[in-house]
Amino acid sequence: MEIRPLTTPTQGPQGLDALGATAASASTQDTPDPSAGATTLEPAVKLDIAATSSKARFIQDPDTSAIVFQVMDPASGDVIDQLPSETALRNRAYESARDTHATQSGSLSRVA
């Protein structure tokens, strides 16, 4: 049994010879002049560490017993942001109530 390639390889430089043949010489490459049009760039990330006017607290949700992180406005007492969200807490409470109801209805005793 003889194993032959399906196509004939194209002849040309291989390995480092191919790299040298395709790369431009260093003398033909233009290097930018650092003094021409030099502008300062702004930082990619800006971090503001100034004191904020909000207050953070942790509470325990009474329906799900989950720990909730809230950011409050100290002036008005309103909740600005909350993790997990109120919707997620409602869904957890609903699932818990549904599971409790399913286990209670499964143990139904019939007495006449």
JOQUI-V357632 format. One record per helix or strand of 2 or more residues. SS is the DSSP state (@ for helix, = for strand). FROM is the first residue (numbers start at 1). TO is the last residue. If there is no record, write none. Layout:
# JOQUI-V357632
SS	FROM	TO
SS	FROM	TO
This chain:
# JOQUI-V357632
@	16	22
=	54	60
=	67	73
=	79	83
@	86	106
